[in-house]
Amino acid sequence: MTHQSGIYEILNTVNGKRYIGSAVNLTRRRREHWAELKRNDHHCKHLQFAWNKYGLAAFEFIVLCVCATDRLTVLEQEWFDALKPEYNAAPVAGSPLGFKHPPEFGAAISARNKGRTFGPKSLETRQKLSAALKGRTLTIEHRAAVSRGMQGKKRGPLSLERRAEISKALTGVPHSLERRKKQSLAQTGKLRAPHTPEARKKISQALTGKHHPADVIAKRSLANKGKHTGPNTPEWGLAISLGKRGKPWSPARRAAQDKRSKL
């Protein structure tokens, strides 16, 4: 037995079936396999079942080749392709690709997590997740899969603290021209239902006392130059009059009206 790194097999001498693996330290890896199998706690259930059936005497740990650690995965795959080991759950070296858990495994995890609640992530954890995902772009297929998964799901209302966090994070962040075009295109042709009285009241309260900055006013003025909105109908004029009735003027509006009246 060697303390070097390399590829090995655990061979069942009764039926010729095998398990193939790679190890940085072959001696230690053999000791770990044997200890897990004796405890009936090996990660490879096929190998564990065979061990329980045939016993220790039926198995041999054989070194197939010794190699540098950076060659382990490549050579392990070559031995996989050549010998096609029956006890390995995954057909790809160094990957669980192709491995499927039995139905009872999923049921056990589901039962264990039922009623379990996960607390909110700490600020440090959220910052680490944000840094790890920054610059990551999802493929069209991935976005479509996420969209299908979310269809029909209803999310509960966000807490006041969460809404405040989102508002603070987005304050002062300008949308790119490309994003604005996408949002405009997505909203084109959509008809929105009228706001409820409660929603209109909230909007009114949120906008009370707010004034657009000078650059926004200048941009709107420039955008509306030369546009003709057409004459208002008598019904529209009456609606505007009724809507303004009883509402006090703001100091700015009163000052502007006084200025016009003096001309």
N, C-alpha and C positions, 0 to 999 in steps of 0.2 A: 504493500500500500504506500502511496506517495502523498506528501504534503503539498504537491504542486496543484496548479489549476488544470482543468481538462474536462473531457466528456466521459460519462459513465453510463452503465446500464444496470438495472436490477433485473436479473433473469430468473424466471420461474423454470426450474429444470424439469418439472413434471410435464408441463404443456408447451414449453417453449415461448411463452408470452413474456414481454419485457416492458420495462419502464426506462425511458432515457432522460437524462438531465445533464446539466453543466454545473460546475462548482469552482469557486476560487481556491478552496482547500478541499481536496477530495477525501482526505482522512476524516475531517470534521463532518463533511456532508454525509458520509456513510454512517457515522455515529448518530447523527441527527435522524436519518431515515429509520434506522433500527430502533431508536428510542421511541419515535412516534408510532411505529408499527406495533411495538410491544405494549404501548399504552392504549392501543386501539383508537388513535387520534391522528392518523395520517391524513394529509390534505387530499391525497388521491384515493377516493373511495374504492375504485376498481382494484387498485393494488392492495388496499386494506382488506377487502373481502377475500381476495386470493390468499393473503397471508393468514387470515383467520381460518381458512379452509385447509391449506396445505402445511402451514407451520414454518418455523425458521429454517429447518433443514432443507426445504425445497428451494431456497432463494440464494443467489450469489450476487455479490456486488463486483462488477467487472469494469475496469478502466479501459475505455475504448481508445482514447488518445489523450496526450498531454499537450497543452498549447498555452499561449499567452492569453491573459484575461480579455484583451480587446478582440480576440478571435473566437470567444466562447459561443456567442449567439450564432455566428455564421456556420461554424463547424457543427454545432448542435442541430441546426436545421438540415445540414447535409446528412447527418446520421438519421434524423427523422425521416427524410425522403428515402434513404436507402433501406432502413430496417422496418419502417412503419410500425412503431411500438403500439401495442394494443392497450396498455394501461394508461397512457397519457391522455388526459381529457382534452387538451388543446393541441391542434395539429401544427401550430406555429411556435417556433422556439422563442422563449422569453416573452410570450404573450398569452393571455387567456382567450384569444379570439377563437370562436367556435365552441367554447365551453358553455353548456346550458345547465342551470341549476334544476333539480327535480321540482315538480309542483309543490311537494310538501315543504321544500325549503322556502319558497315564496310565501306560502301560507303561514309558516312559522314567523317570518319577519313581519308580515302584515299584522299578525296577532300581537306580536311584541310591541309594535309601534302604535297600536290602537289606544286612543286616549292620551297619547304622549304629546306634550306641548313643548315646543322649542322656544326658549326665551329670545329676546331681541339680541342681535349680534352687537358686540362692543364696538366702540368707535375705532379702536385699533384694528379689529378684524375687518370692519367695513373698508377702512383705508387700504389694507393689504389686498382685499378683493378688487377694489377699484384700480389699484396699481397693476395688478396681474391682468385685468381685463382691458386696460387702456390700449387703444389702437387695434383691438381685435375686431375683425369684420366677419360677420356670419354669411355663409353661402345662401344663395336663393333657396336651395333645397332645405337648409336648416331653418330659415325663416318661415318657409311654408309649413314645415313640420310643427314648429312652435305655434303658428297660427291655428293649425288644425287641432292641436292639443288644448288650446285655450277656448275654442268655440263652445258656446253653451255654458261656460263657467261664469259664475257671478262672484265678483270680489266684494267684500264688505267695505263699508265707508272707511276712509283713512282717518286716523285719529288727528286731533288738533296739533299734537306735537309733530306727527309725521308730515302734515301739510305745511307746517312752519319750516321744517327742515328742507322740504322740496322747494318751497318758495325762496328760502335763503340761498340755496345752491344755484337756483336759476336766475336770481336777481343780477342784472347787469350782463348776462350772457347773451350776446347777439346771435340770432340764427343766421346761418350761411345763406347765400343767395340760392344755392341748390336746394337746401332744405325748404326755404320759403316757396320755391317753385313746386316742389313735391306736395307740400301742404295745400297750396292753391289748387293744384290739379286734382288732389284727392277730394277736395270740397266742392269742385265744380259740379253743378247740377243737383246738389243735395239740397233738399228742402227741410229746414228745421222747424220743429213744432214751436208755437208761440210760448214765451216764458210764462210760467205760473205767476200769480200775484206775489207769492213769497219770493220767487227768484228775482222778479223785477225790483222788489223792495230791497233785497240784499245788494243787487247791482247798484241801485241808487245810493244806498248808504256807503258802499265802497268807493263810489266816484265823487261823493260830496266833498267839496273843498279841494279837489285835485285839479291842477291846471297843466295843460300840455306845455312842454318847453318850447322856446322860440323856434328851434330848428325843425321841430315836428310841425308847428303851425306853418312855417315857411314852405315845407315840403308839400303839405296838403294844399296850400294855396296855389303852388306851382302846378300840382297835379290836376287841380280843378279849373285852371285857366282855360277859357275857350269852351268849356263844357256848358251845354244848355240843358237845364233840367226840365224846361217846359213850364207852362203856367199851372199853378195849383187850382184844383177844382174847388167849388164852394164848400163841398163836404169836407175836403182836406183842411181848408182854412178854418172851418168851424171846429174841427177836431183839435187843431193847434190852439185855437183860442180857448176852448174848454180845458185843454190840458194845462195851459199856463195860468188859468184863472185861480186866484187865491195864493199863488206861489210868490214869495218875496224875491225881489231881485238881489243878486249878489252885489257887494260893494263895487266890484270891477264893472259889472254890467250897468249899475246906476251911474258910475262916473263916466262911462262911455256914452250913455244916453244924455247926461247933462252936457257933455261936450258937443254932441250933435245938435242939441236944442239951441245952443248959443251961437251956432254958425248962421 
